[in-house]
Amino acid sequence: MSVSAMSIDPWTEEWAAQARCTGQDPDALFVRGKAQHDAKAICKTCPVMAQCLAEALDNRTEFGVWGGMTERERRALLRKRPDITSWKSALREGMASSGRRS
């Protein structure tokens, strides 16, 4: 493994530079109704989808599609899991325990 591969941590603050939506029209992710399905489709193949979702959940971001979830889906998840104080930690640990690259 190269030194650069070992030093890259996808959970750093720079994760957004790796996002699939970087360089696209940001308004495409802040839509309503059926257009949210198109916005979520951008997220499905994003290498930092979990980091994006954790950012939105930890900051209680109210608007837009983040990490493949709409604002309504995020609110429901937050209501369902009020015990989680750090989504970044929870998602990172969950990915590590499932053997997924984090």
VMD Tcl script that draws the C-alpha trace (Angstrom):
set ca {
  {0.00 0.00 0.00}
  {1.38 3.40 -0.90}
  {1.99 6.09 1.67}
  {-0.66 8.32 0.10}
  {-3.27 5.55 0.24}
  {-2.53 5.00 3.93}
  {-2.80 8.68 4.83}
  {-6.16 9.37 3.18}
  {-8.98 9.48 5.69}
  {-12.36 9.84 3.96}
  {-13.89 11.07 7.23}
  {-11.85 14.27 7.31}
  {-13.32 17.68 6.66}
  {-12.14 17.39 3.03}
  {-14.63 14.63 2.20}
  {-16.80 17.08 0.22}
  {-14.13 17.44 -2.46}
  {-14.68 13.73 -3.25}
  {-18.47 14.02 -3.51}
  {-20.21 13.04 -6.74}
  {-22.14 16.31 -6.69}
  {-19.05 18.51 -6.53}
  {-18.99 20.75 -9.56}
  {-22.69 20.25 -10.29}
  {-25.43 22.81 -9.88}
  {-26.08 22.93 -6.12}
  {-29.73 23.83 -6.74}
  {-30.23 20.29 -8.11}
  {-29.95 18.98 -4.54}
  {-32.37 21.49 -3.02}
  {-35.58 20.43 -4.72}
  {-39.04 19.24 -3.74}
  {-41.36 16.43 -4.77}
  {-40.43 14.01 -7.53}
  {-37.23 15.94 -8.31}
  {-35.84 14.59 -5.02}
  {-35.60 11.14 -6.62}
  {-33.26 12.55 -9.26}
  {-31.21 14.26 -6.59}
  {-30.97 11.05 -4.57}
  {-29.80 9.19 -7.68}
  {-26.67 11.35 -7.71}
  {-25.88 10.08 -4.22}
  {-26.23 6.36 -4.93}
  {-22.75 6.00 -6.43}
  {-21.04 8.66 -4.32}
  {-17.90 7.48 -2.51}
  {-18.59 9.78 0.46}
  {-22.33 9.29 0.85}
  {-22.02 8.24 4.52}
  {-19.86 11.23 5.37}
  {-22.35 13.56 3.71}
  {-25.26 12.00 5.59}
  {-23.38 12.19 8.89}
  {-22.66 15.88 8.27}
  {-26.34 16.61 7.63}
  {-27.56 14.60 10.62}
  {-24.98 15.97 13.07}
  {-25.72 19.55 11.99}
  {-29.50 19.01 11.75}
  {-29.44 20.32 8.17}
  {-33.03 21.09 7.30}
  {-33.00 21.45 3.54}
  {-31.82 19.49 0.54}
  {-30.79 15.95 -0.26}
  {-27.72 14.96 1.74}
  {-26.19 11.50 1.84}
  {-29.01 10.09 -0.24}
  {-31.74 11.19 2.15}
  {-34.35 13.90 1.89}
  {-35.06 16.27 4.76}
  {-38.16 14.25 5.64}
  {-36.18 10.99 5.75}
  {-33.48 12.59 7.92}
  {-36.05 13.98 10.36}
  {-37.63 10.52 10.68}
  {-34.22 8.95 11.32}
  {-33.38 11.55 13.96}
  {-36.71 10.89 15.70}
  {-36.15 7.13 15.52}
  {-32.63 7.29 16.96}
  {-32.46 10.16 19.49}
  {-29.80 8.17 21.37}
  {-27.16 8.83 18.72}
  {-25.17 11.92 19.64}
  {-22.59 11.64 16.83}
  {-23.76 10.30 13.49}
  {-20.22 10.60 12.16}
  {-19.00 8.16 14.82}
  {-22.00 5.86 14.47}
  {-21.82 5.61 10.68}
  {-18.03 5.28 10.68}
  {-18.16 2.47 13.26}
  {-21.04 0.78 11.44}
  {-19.15 0.79 8.15}
  {-15.99 -0.52 9.82}
  {-17.84 -3.36 11.57}
  {-19.58 -4.37 8.36}
  {-16.28 -4.51 6.51}
  {-17.11 -1.62 4.19}
  {-14.42 0.83 3.29}
  {-14.81 3.94 5.42}
}
mol new
graphics top color blue
foreach p $ca { graphics top sphere $p radius 0.5 }
foreach p [lrange $ca 0 end-1] q [lrange $ca 1 end] { graphics top cylinder $p $q radius 0.2 }
display resetview
